[in-house]
Amino acid sequence: MGGTLVFQKTRVPAQTLLDYLDDGYSIDEFIDMFPSVQREDAEEFLRLARGQSHEDHPGREPAQAA
């Protein structure tokens, strides 16, 4: 998966979350289908994708690249 952004410690491309959400699935359904993805990582990715910084959410650790 050269160059593809994946969730930490998984082989699940981050784009998959966006695709599932676009198709009408909830984040809970995504996590159920991809249990190797941590909810915190998915939520942090969505914040980053929306252009919100870590500073907008105190107490949260930033997501790390896989």
N, CA, C and O of each residue as an XYZ file, in Angstrom:
264
protein
N       0.836     -1.188      0.000
C       0.000      0.000      0.000
C       0.878      1.248      0.000
O       0.643      2.178      0.771
N       1.854      1.266     -0.834
C       2.784      2.380     -0.872
C       2.102      3.723     -1.024
O       1.403      3.969     -2.007
N       2.309      4.593     -0.046
C       1.781      5.937     -0.101
C       0.342      6.091      0.346
O      -0.168      7.210      0.393
N      -0.324      5.004      0.674
C      -1.715      5.077      1.122
C      -1.751      5.270      2.629
O      -1.124      4.519      3.377
N      -2.488      6.277      3.068
C      -2.641      6.541      4.495
C      -3.538      5.470      5.094
O      -4.674      5.284      4.656
N      -3.020      4.759      6.107
C      -3.798      3.724      6.785
C      -3.907      4.060      8.265
O      -3.108      4.825      8.806
N      -4.911      3.472      8.908
C      -5.047      3.657     10.353
C      -3.923      2.928     11.065
O      -3.472      1.869     10.629
N      -3.482      3.511     12.162
C      -2.360      2.999     12.935
C      -2.539      1.520     13.261
O      -3.602      1.097     13.714
N      -1.488      0.744     13.026
C      -1.418     -0.687     13.330
C      -2.477     -1.500     12.578
O      -2.893     -2.561     13.044
N      -2.914     -0.999     11.411
C      -3.873     -1.737     10.581
C      -3.425     -1.633      9.134
O      -2.441     -0.965      8.816
N      -4.162     -2.306      8.270
C      -3.970     -2.143      6.830
C      -5.213     -1.508      6.216
O      -5.434     -1.603      5.009
N      -6.020     -0.863      7.051
C      -7.268     -0.241      6.607
C      -6.977      1.183      6.144
O      -6.584      2.029      6.948
N      -7.168      1.452      4.858
C      -6.944      2.823      4.365
C      -7.913      3.813      5.016
O      -9.098      3.519      5.175
N      -7.408      4.969      5.385
C      -8.248      5.994      5.991
C      -9.371      6.418      5.046
O     -10.466      6.753      5.498
N      -9.111      6.405      3.756
C     -10.129      6.775      2.773
C     -11.363      5.877      2.885
O     -12.469      6.297      2.544
N     -11.180      4.654      3.358
C     -12.297      3.725      3.510
C     -13.345      4.292      4.463
O     -14.543      4.143      4.226
N     -12.902      4.940      5.537
C     -13.846      5.553      6.475
C     -14.672      6.614      5.763
O     -15.893      6.653      5.912
N     -14.019      7.469      4.997
C     -14.752      8.514      4.280
C     -15.742      7.905      3.290
O     -16.873      8.375      3.161
N     -15.311      6.862      2.597
C     -16.192      6.196      1.639
C     -17.415      5.605      2.333
O     -18.534      5.743      1.838
N     -17.215      4.953      3.467
C     -18.332      4.360      4.196
C     -19.286      5.434      4.704
O     -20.504      5.278      4.616
N     -18.740      6.517      5.233
C     -19.598      7.605      5.698
C     -20.380      8.216      4.541
O     -21.562      8.526      4.688
N     -19.732      8.391      3.396
C     -20.416      8.909      2.205
C     -21.541      7.981      1.756
O     -22.546      8.433      1.206
N     -21.366      6.680      1.995
C     -22.382      5.695      1.599
C     -23.501      5.552      2.632
O     -24.410      4.739      2.463
N     -23.427      6.347      3.701
C     -24.505      6.348      4.680
C     -24.278      5.518      5.926
O     -25.156      5.443      6.785
N     -23.117      4.893      6.042
C     -22.814      4.129      7.245
C     -22.432      5.077      8.375
O     -21.921      6.170      8.132
N     -22.679      4.658      9.598
C     -22.260      5.447     10.755
C     -20.831      5.047     11.139
O     -20.310      4.033     10.675
N     -20.220      5.855     11.984
C     -18.878      5.513     12.458
C     -18.929      4.218     13.278
O     -17.987      3.427     13.250
N     -20.030      4.004     14.008
C     -20.178      2.756     14.770
C     -20.201      1.548     13.844
O     -19.577      0.527     14.133
N     -20.916      1.663     12.736
C     -20.967      0.555     11.775
C     -19.597      0.307     11.155
O     -19.206     -0.840     10.937
N     -18.870      1.388     10.870
C     -17.516      1.252     10.320
C     -16.625      0.504     11.305
O     -15.918     -0.426     10.916
N     -16.653      0.897     12.567
C     -15.827      0.252     13.594
C     -16.217     -1.220     13.740
O     -15.352     -2.074     13.931
N     -17.509     -1.516     13.650
C     -17.953     -2.918     13.721
C     -17.389     -3.728     12.553
O     -17.025     -4.892     12.724
N     -17.314     -3.113     11.359
C     -16.825     -3.823     10.178
C     -15.300     -3.905     10.128
O     -14.739     -4.805      9.503
N     -14.642     -2.965     10.786
C     -13.178     -2.915     10.809
C     -12.706     -2.804     12.268
O     -12.238     -1.746     12.687
N     -12.829     -3.883     13.030
C     -12.519     -3.818     14.462
C     -11.060     -3.516     14.785
O     -10.746     -3.170     15.924
N     -10.169     -3.639     13.815
C      -8.765     -3.298     14.082
C      -8.562     -1.786     14.171
O      -7.542     -1.329     14.688
N      -9.523     -1.009     13.671
C      -9.436      0.459     13.735
C      -9.965      0.916     15.095
O     -11.081      0.578     15.490
N      -9.154      1.679     15.790
C      -9.566      2.234     17.076
C     -10.469      3.443     16.842
O     -10.188      4.282     15.986
N     -11.557      3.526     17.611
C     -12.492      4.641     17.470
C     -11.771      5.986     17.583
O     -12.054      6.906     16.817
N     -10.853      6.101     18.525
C     -10.135      7.352     18.743
C      -9.359      7.765     17.484
O      -9.293      8.947     17.146
N      -8.772      6.772     16.794
C      -8.034      7.064     15.569
C      -8.981      7.528     14.466
O      -8.671      8.463     13.727
N     -10.126      6.877     14.358
C     -11.108      7.267     13.343
C     -11.628      8.675     13.605
O     -11.759      9.473     12.677
N     -11.921      8.977     14.854
C     -12.418     10.313     15.203
C     -11.359     11.378     14.950
O     -11.665     12.456     14.442
N     -10.118     11.076     15.304
C      -9.028     12.039     15.074
C      -8.826     12.260     13.579
O      -8.624     13.395     13.147
N      -8.878     11.203     12.790
C      -8.755     11.354     11.344
C      -9.857     12.255     10.798
O      -9.596     13.121      9.963
N     -11.083     12.055     11.263
C     -12.192     12.899     10.789
C     -11.978     14.359     11.173
O     -12.265     15.256     10.381
N     -11.474     14.605     12.387
C     -11.177     15.988     12.796
C     -10.126     16.600     11.870
O     -10.262     17.740     11.428
N      -9.079     15.829     11.584
C      -8.020     16.331     10.702
C      -8.551     16.555      9.289
O      -8.206     17.545      8.644
N      -9.380     15.649      8.813
C      -9.953     15.775      7.471
C     -10.850     17.003      7.369
O     -10.980     17.600      6.301
N     -11.461     17.371      8.473
C     -12.340     18.550      8.496
C     -11.550     19.835      8.742
O     -12.114     20.930      8.734
N     -10.254     19.695      8.960
C      -9.403     20.871      9.151
C      -9.368     21.394     10.567
O      -8.919     22.516     10.801
N      -9.836     20.594     11.527
C      -9.778     21.000     12.919
C      -8.457     20.533     13.502
O      -7.999     19.426     13.220
N      -7.853     21.377     14.310
C      -6.564     21.014     14.891
C      -6.748     20.292     16.214
O      -7.829     20.300     16.803
N      -5.682     19.674     16.661
C      -5.660     18.986     17.959
C      -5.971     19.982     19.072
O      -6.598     19.613     20.065
N      -5.551     21.227     18.927
C      -5.765     22.233     19.952
C      -7.245     22.537     20.140
O      -7.646     23.047     21.186
N      -8.063     22.225     19.130
C      -9.506     22.435     19.246
C     -10.145     21.438     20.203
O     -11.293     21.609     20.612
N      -9.382     20.378     20.562
C      -9.909     19.320     21.413
C      -8.890     18.992     22.495
O      -8.181     17.991     22.394
N      -8.808     19.839     23.544
C      -7.819     19.601     24.595
C      -8.037     18.250     25.263
O      -9.162     17.763     25.376
N      -6.928     17.659     25.701
C      -6.978     16.377     26.379
C      -6.864     15.194     25.440
O      -6.813     14.050     25.891
N      -6.824     15.445     24.163
C      -6.712     14.367     23.167
C      -5.269     14.305     22.665
O      -4.643     15.334     22.410
N      -4.769     13.112     22.533
C      -3.450     12.930     21.944
C      -3.593     12.956     20.420
O      -4.567     12.418     19.892
N      -2.660     13.558     19.712
C      -2.743     13.557     18.248
C      -2.538     12.154     17.684
O      -1.815     11.343     18.262
N      -3.176     11.879     16.562
C      -3.017     10.592     15.902
C      -1.601     10.483     15.342
O      -1.007     11.482     14.937
N      -1.069      9.266     15.322
C       0.263      9.048     14.798
C       0.172      8.344     13.473
O      -0.711      7.514     13.255
N       1.082      8.672     12.593
C       1.121      8.017     11.273
C       1.535      6.570     11.450
O       2.363      6.241     12.300
N       0.944      5.712     10.634
C       1.274      4.280     10.712
C       2.579      4.013      9.999
O       3.033      2.869      9.950
